Amino acid sequence: MITDLQRPANDSVAQGNMFHGTPVPNAQEYMIVKLHVECKKSTNDKCTFDRFEFKTVGADGQVHDQASVAGILLEFEPYAEFFGAASLHGNIVFLVTQGDTSVVLFHDPLIFGAPIYISLQP
C-alpha cells in the first residue's frame, strides 16, 4: 500500500547526501514513494520483499529503475524476509520526468506472478 508520495523530492534527496546528482533542470525530478508492506501468511510462514522489483513507467513508455541514492530517511533495505502478520514500512526513490502526471509505479516479480501497476496521480 502506498502511504505517502513526495514529488518533487529534490530537497529531501539533497539533504540525505550532498553527493547526490542534481536532476536535469526542467526535465527530471526525484520522487519518494512510501510503502507499507504486509505479510498476509500464517505466522509460521515467511514473506520476502525485494525493493528492486519496483519500477516506474511514465508517458514516454520507458521503464525506470530506482534512483541510486543514499541517506534517505526510512529507505528500504534491498531485500528482507519477514514472517506472517508482520509488516515493513519504508521509502523508495525514483528519478522521473518533471511534470509527467502519467507516472505509474509497478511491482514486477522476478520469478512468480504478474506485474501489478499502481497509478501515482494525486
N, C-alpha and C positions, 0 to 999 in steps of 0.2 A: 504494500500500500504506500502511495506517495503521501507523506505528511507535510512536506513543505517544498517550495520551489523558489529559489533565489535567482533572479535574472534581471539585469546583468549582475554578475557576482565578481566583477573585475577587482573591486576594492578588497573584498574578502580574500580572494586568492592572493593578491599582492601582500596583504598583511600576514598571510601564512608563511611566506618565504620571499625574501627580497630578490631572489634569483629567478623567480618565475618569469617566463616570457610575457611581454605585453601583447594582447590581441591586436591584430591588424586594425588600425583606426577606421571607423565607418564600414567595417567588413565583418568582424568577428567579436564575440563576447563570451566570457565564461558564464556557465550556468551550473548551479549546485542543486542537486536533487536529493532530498532527504527521504529515506525509505524506512519502513517498518516491515520486517520480515518475520513471519511466524512459522513454526514447525507444527503442523496440524496432525502429526503422527502420534502414536501412543508414547508414553513416557519412556518406554523401553527401546524405541526406535530412534535412529539418527536422521537428521536432515543435513544437507550440505548447502553452502552458499558460496558462489564464485562471483565476485563483483565484476569480473571481466566478461561475463556473459551478458552484461547490459551495454547497449549501444544506443545511438540516436540516428535518426534519418530526418532530413528536412525537405523543403520544397525542391531542392536540387536533385533529390533522389539518391544521394551518396550516403553510405553508411559511415558513421564516425565513431571511432573508439573513444574511450575516456581520455581526458587530458592528463598529461604527465605532470602532476603537481605533488607537493609535499607540504605538511604543516597545516592542513585543513582540519578544523575542529570536527570531531566525530567522524573522521574518514574511515570507511570500512577497511578492515584487513582484506588482503587479496582473496583469502579462502578461509572458510570457517566450517566446523562441524558442531552441531548442537542437537540436543535431544528434544523429543516431543514435548509440547506445551511451553517450550522456551521461545524467546524471540530476540531478534537483533535490531538495532537502530543505528543508522549511520548515513553519511553523505557520500555521494559520487559526483565528480566534477567532469563536465564536458565543455568543449570549445565548439560553439555553434555560430551560425550565420546571424549577424546582428539584424534585428527586425523581422526575422523569419518566424511567422506565427504558426507555421505548419510543423514545427518540430515534434517528433514522436519518439518517446523512449520505448525501447523494446528489449525483452529478455530473450536471448537466443541460446537455448541449452546446447551444450557441446555434443551430448550423446542422445539423451532421451527427451522426447516431447517436441511440440511445435512452438515456434516463436509466439510471444504474447506482446501485443502492441498497446501502448498507453499514450493517449494524446496529452500534450503538456500545455494546452491553451489555457489562459487564465479564466 
